[in-house]
Amino acid sequence: MKLPPETLAKQALEHVLHLPDGRKLIAIAGPPGSGKSTVAEALHRLLIAAGKASAVVPMDGFHLDNAILDARGLRARKGAPETFDGAGFCNLAKRIAHGGADIVYPVFDRSRDIAIAGAAVLSKDVEYVLFEGNYLMLEGDPWNQLAQFWTSSIWIDAPIAELERRLMQRWFDEGFSEAEARFKVGENDLLNAKYVQSNSRACDLVL
């Protein structure tokens, strides 16, 4: 049985609290529907409760705009690696790794299906930076540039059947019919899930 996100976050906390001193960049990766966002937020709360300066930086702020996806014929594949500004995200990770200044970054607004530039600020004093996204450990350019920046990496796993159930529910929650949800899951979400499972580097911790 899949453990609840809070339990996974407690396991992750034990891992990250033993990392070396200094700023720590933690990659929390896994397929869509695995619970990365929920675990990252739970871990963030646990770190704050432990008196640690923490922030979550999602990869989703680097979604390409729908107008660009339409022009490239990629709208139906939104969420696939090629539908992100991967190079831009790598540049953000590099800036955060170098530190020394507050850094502004974009955030994805799911309700409006759009990335908002300059929507969040990472303080230079944050010790634990929790990056969250599907492709943080992906092989292939430009994503393979990211591994050099991670202090540690955590993989959130789940069986394909469980991913399908969660992804279906995600679309139901957004008002899609069963037929619409099944099409989106079968023709896009699960393709991305299987791809990331098959083409990602091994992580330091698997939950």
KOLDREN-346578 format. One line per field, with one value per residue (C-alpha): residue number from 1; residue in three letters; x negated, z, y; chain. Coordinates in Angstrom, 1 decimal, m for minus. Each point is the difference from the previous one (the first is absolute). Layout:
<rs>
i <- c(NUM; ...)
aa <- c(Ala; ...)
xx <- c(X; ...)
zz <- c(Z; ...)
yy <- c(Y; ...)
ch <- c(A; ...)
</rs>
This chain:
<rs>
i <- c(1; 2; 3; 4; 5; 6; 7; 8; 9; 10; 11; 12; 13; 14; 15; 16; 17; 18; 19; 20; 21; 22; 23; 24; 25; 26; 27; 28; 29; 30; 31; 32; 33; 34; 35; 36; 37; 38; 39; 40; 41; 42; 43; 44; 45; 46; 47; 48; 49; 50; 51; 52; 53; 54; 55; 56; 57; 58; 59; 60; 61; 62; 63; 64; 65; 66; 67; 68; 69; 70; 71; 72; 73; 74; 75; 76; 77; 78; 79; 80; 81; 82; 83; 84; 85; 86; 87; 88; 89; 90; 91; 92; 93; 94; 95; 96; 97; 98; 99; 100; 101; 102; 103; 104; 105; 106; 107; 108; 109; 110; 111; 112; 113; 114; 115; 116; 117; 118; 119; 120; 121; 122; 123; 124; 125; 126; 127; 128; 129; 130; 131; 132; 133; 134; 135; 136; 137; 138; 139; 140; 141; 142; 143; 144; 145; 146; 147; 148; 149; 150; 151; 152; 153; 154; 155; 156; 157; 158; 159; 160; 161; 162; 163; 164; 165; 166; 167; 168; 169; 170; 171; 172; 173; 174; 175; 176; 177; 178; 179; 180; 181; 182; 183; 184; 185; 186; 187; 188; 189; 190; 191; 192; 193; 194; 195; 196; 197; 198; 199; 200; 201; 202; 203; 204; 205; 206; 207)
aa <- c(Met; Lys; Leu; Pro; Pro; Glu; Thr; Leu; Ala; Lys; Gln; Ala; Leu; Glu; His; Val; Leu; His; Leu; Pro; Asp; Gly; Arg; Lys; Leu; Ile; Ala; Ile; Ala; Gly; Pro; Pro; Gly; Ser; Gly; Lys; Ser; Thr; Val; Ala; Glu; Ala; Leu; His; Arg; Leu; Leu; Ile; Ala; Ala; Gly; Lys; Ala; Ser; Ala; Val; Val; Pro; Met; Asp; Gly; Phe; His; Leu; Asp; Asn; Ala; Ile; Leu; Asp; Ala; Arg; Gly; Leu; Arg; Ala; Arg; Lys; Gly; Ala; Pro; Glu; Thr; Phe; Asp; Gly; Ala; Gly; Phe; Cys; Asn; Leu; Ala; Lys; Arg; Ile; Ala; His; Gly; Gly; Ala; Asp; Ile; Val; Tyr; Pro; Val; Phe; Asp; Arg; Ser; Arg; Asp; Ile; Ala; Ile; Ala; Gly; Ala; Ala; Val; Leu; Ser; Lys; Asp; Val; Glu; Tyr; Val; Leu; Phe; Glu; Gly; Asn; Tyr; Leu; Met; Leu; Glu; Gly; Asp; Pro; Trp; Asn; Gln; Leu; Ala; Gln; Phe; Trp; Thr; Ser; Ser; Ile; Trp; Ile; Asp; Ala; Pro; Ile; Ala; Glu; Leu; Glu; Arg; Arg; Leu; Met; Gln; Arg; Trp; Phe; Asp; Glu; Gly; Phe; Ser; Glu; Ala; Glu; Ala; Arg; Phe; Lys; Val; Gly; Glu; Asn; Asp; Leu; Leu; Asn; Ala; Lys; Tyr; Val; Gln; Ser; Asn; Ser; Arg; Ala; Cys; Asp; Leu; Val; Leu)
xx <- c(0.0; m1.2; m1.1; 1.7; m1.9; m0.6; m1.8; m2.1; m0.9; m1.1; m2.3; m1.3; m0.6; m2.2; m2.1; m0.4; m0.8; m3.2; m1.3; m3.1; 0.1; 0.8; 2.7; 1.6; 1.8; 2.3; 1.5; 3.4; 0.7; 2.4; 2.8; 3.1; 2.5; m2.6; 0.6; m3.2; 1.7; 1.8; m3.1; m2.1; 2.5; 0.2; m3.8; m0.2; 2.4; m2.0; m3.2; 1.6; 1.3; m3.6; m1.2; m1.6; 0.4; 1.7; 1.7; 1.6; m0.9; 2.3; m1.2; 3.6; m0.8; m1.9; 3.0; m0.1; 3.1; 2.9; m0.4; m3.5; 1.2; 2.7; m2.5; m2.2; 2.8; m0.7; 3.1; 1.3; m3.4; m0.1; m2.1; m2.4; m3.7; 0.0; 2.9; m2.2; m2.7; m2.5; m3.0; 1.6; 0.6; m3.6; m1.1; 2.1; m1.5; m3.5; 0.8; 1.4; m3.0; m2.3; 2.1; m1.0; 3.2; 3.8; 1.3; 3.3; 1.6; 3.3; 2.9; 2.7; 3.6; 1.9; 3.4; m0.9; m2.3; m2.8; m3.4; m0.4; m3.4; m1.5; 2.6; m2.3; m3.2; m2.6; m1.9; m3.8; 0.3; 2.1; m2.0; 2.2; 1.2; 2.4; 0.3; 3.0; 0.8; 0.2; m3.2; m2.6; m1.9; 0.7; m2.8; m0.4; m0.7; 0.7; 1.3; m3.2; m1.7; 2.0; m1.6; m3.1; 2.0; 1.8; m1.3; 2.3; 2.8; 3.2; 2.2; 3.8; 1.2; 3.4; 1.3; 1.4; 3.5; 0.0; m1.4; 2.9; 2.5; m1.4; m0.3; 3.5; 1.2; m2.0; 1.9; 3.3; m0.7; m0.5; 3.4; m0.9; 2.3; m1.2; m0.7; m1.9; m2.0; m0.8; m1.2; m2.3; m1.4; m0.5; m1.3; m2.2; m0.3; m0.9; m2.4; m1.9; 0.1; m1.4; m2.6; m1.3; m0.1; m2.1; m2.3; m0.9; m3.2; 0.0; 0.7; m1.6; 3.3; 3.0; 3.4)
zz <- c(0.0; m0.9; 3.1; 0.6; m1.0; 3.6; 0.7; m3.2; 1.0; 3.5; m1.7; m2.3; 3.0; 1.7; m3.2; m0.7; 3.6; m0.3; m3.1; 0.2; 1.4; m2.4; m2.5; m1.2; m3.3; 0.2; m3.1; 0.6; m3.3; m1.3; m2.5; m0.3; 2.7; 2.3; 2.7; m0.4; 0.7; 3.1; 1.4; m0.7; 1.8; 2.9; 0.3; m0.2; 3.0; 1.9; m0.6; 1.1; 3.1; 0.7; m0.2; m3.5; m2.7; m2.9; m3.3; m2.8; m3.6; m2.5; m3.5; m1.3; m0.2; m3.2; m1.9; m3.5; m0.6; m1.8; m3.0; m0.5; 0.4; m2.6; m2.4; 0.4; m0.1; 3.5; 1.9; 0.4; 1.4; 2.7; 2.9; m2.2; 0.2; m3.2; 1.3; 2.6; m0.1; 1.2; m0.6; 2.0; 2.9; m0.1; 0.1; 3.1; 1.7; m0.8; 1.4; 3.2; 0.4; m0.2; 2.5; 1.4; m0.9; 0.1; m3.2; m1.7; m1.9; m1.8; 1.4; m1.8; 0.7; m0.7; 0.3; m3.0; m1.7; m0.3; 1.4; 1.8; m0.3; 3.2; 2.2; 2.8; 1.7; 1.4; 2.9; 0.0; 3.6; m0.8; 1.0; m1.5; m3.5; m1.0; m3.8; m1.2; m3.4; m2.4; m1.9; 2.7; m0.5; m3.7; m2.4; m3.2; m0.7; 1.7; 3.0; 0.6; 0.9; 3.3; 1.8; 0.7; 2.1; 2.3; 3.5; 0.1; m2.0; 1.1; m2.3; 0.8; m1.6; m0.6; m2.2; m3.4; 1.1; 2.9; m2.1; m2.5; 2.8; 1.5; m3.4; m0.9; 3.2; m0.7; m3.2; 1.6; 2.6; m2.8; m1.4; m2.9; m1.0; 0.3; m3.7; m0.1; 3.1; m1.4; m3.2; 1.8; 2.3; m2.7; m2.8; 2.1; 3.7; 0.1; m3.0; 2.1; 3.1; m1.8; m1.7; 3.2; 1.7; m2.8; m0.6; 3.4; 2.0; 3.2; 3.1; 3.4; 1.7; m1.4; 1.8)
yy <- c(0.0; 3.5; 1.9; 3.4; 3.1; 1.1; m3.3; 0.3; 3.5; m1.1; m2.6; 2.7; 2.3; m2.6; m0.1; 3.7; 0.9; m2.0; 1.8; 2.2; 3.5; 2.9; 0.6; m3.3; m0.4; m3.0; m1.5; m1.7; m1.8; m2.6; m0.6; 2.1; m1.0; m1.5; 2.6; 2.1; 3.3; m1.3; m1.6; 3.1; 2.3; m2.5; m0.1; 3.8; 0.2; m2.5; 1.9; 3.3; m1.7; m1.2; 3.6; m0.3; 2.6; m1.8; 0.8; m2.0; 0.8; m1.8; m0.8; 0.9; 3.7; m0.8; m1.4; 1.6; 2.2; m1.6; 2.4; m1.4; m3.6; 0.7; 1.5; m3.1; m2.5; m1.2; 1.1; m3.6; m1.0; 2.7; m1.3; m2.0; 1.0; 2.0; 2.2; 1.6; 2.7; m2.6; 2.3; 2.7; m2.3; m1.2; 3.7; 0.5; m3.0; 1.3; 3.4; m1.5; m2.3; 2.9; 2.0; 3.4; 1.8; m0.2; m1.6; 0.7; m2.9; m0.9; m2.0; m2.0; 1.0; m3.2; 1.6; 2.3; m2.5; 2.6; 0.6; 3.4; 1.7; 1.5; m1.6; m1.3; 1.0; m2.4; 1.7; m0.4; m1.2; m3.1; m3.1; m2.8; 0.7; m2.8; m0.3; m1.9; m1.4; m2.9; 0.5; 1.0; m3.2; m0.5; m1.1; 2.0; 3.7; 2.4; m1.9; m2.0; 3.3; 0.1; m2.9; 2.0; 2.5; m2.5; m0.5; m3.1; m1.5; m1.7; m2.1; m0.3; m3.2; m1.6; m2.9; 1.0; m1.1; 2.3; 2.9; m0.6; 0.1; 3.3; 1.6; m0.9; 1.6; 3.1; 0.6; m0.9; 2.7; 2.5; m0.8; m2.4; m2.8; m3.6; m0.2; 3.2; m1.0; m3.4; 1.5; 2.5; m2.7; m2.6; 2.2; 2.3; m0.4; m3.7; 0.4; 2.6; m2.2; m3.0; 2.2; 1.5; m3.4; m1.4; 2.9; 1.4; m0.4; m1.9; 2.2; m0.1; m0.8; m1.8; 0.3)
ch <- c(A; A; A; A; A; A; A; A; A; A; A; A; A; A; A; A; A; A; A; A; A; A; A; A; A; A; A; A; A; A; A; A; A; A; A; A; A; A; A; A; A; A; A; A; A; A; A; A; A; A; A; A; A; A; A; A; A; A; A; A; A; A; A; A; A; A; A; A; A; A; A; A; A; A; A; A; A; A; A; A; A; A; A; A; A; A; A; A; A; A; A; A; A; A; A; A; A; A; A; A; A; A; A; A; A; A; A; A; A; A; A; A; A; A; A; A; A; A; A; A; A; A; A; A; A; A; A; A; A; A; A; A; A; A; A; A; A; A; A; A; A; A; A; A; A; A; A; A; A; A; A; A; A; A; A; A; A; A; A; A; A; A; A; A; A; A; A; A; A; A; A; A; A; A; A; A; A; A; A; A; A; A; A; A; A; A; A; A; A; A; A; A; A; A; A; A; A; A; A; A; A; A; A; A; A; A; A)
</rs>
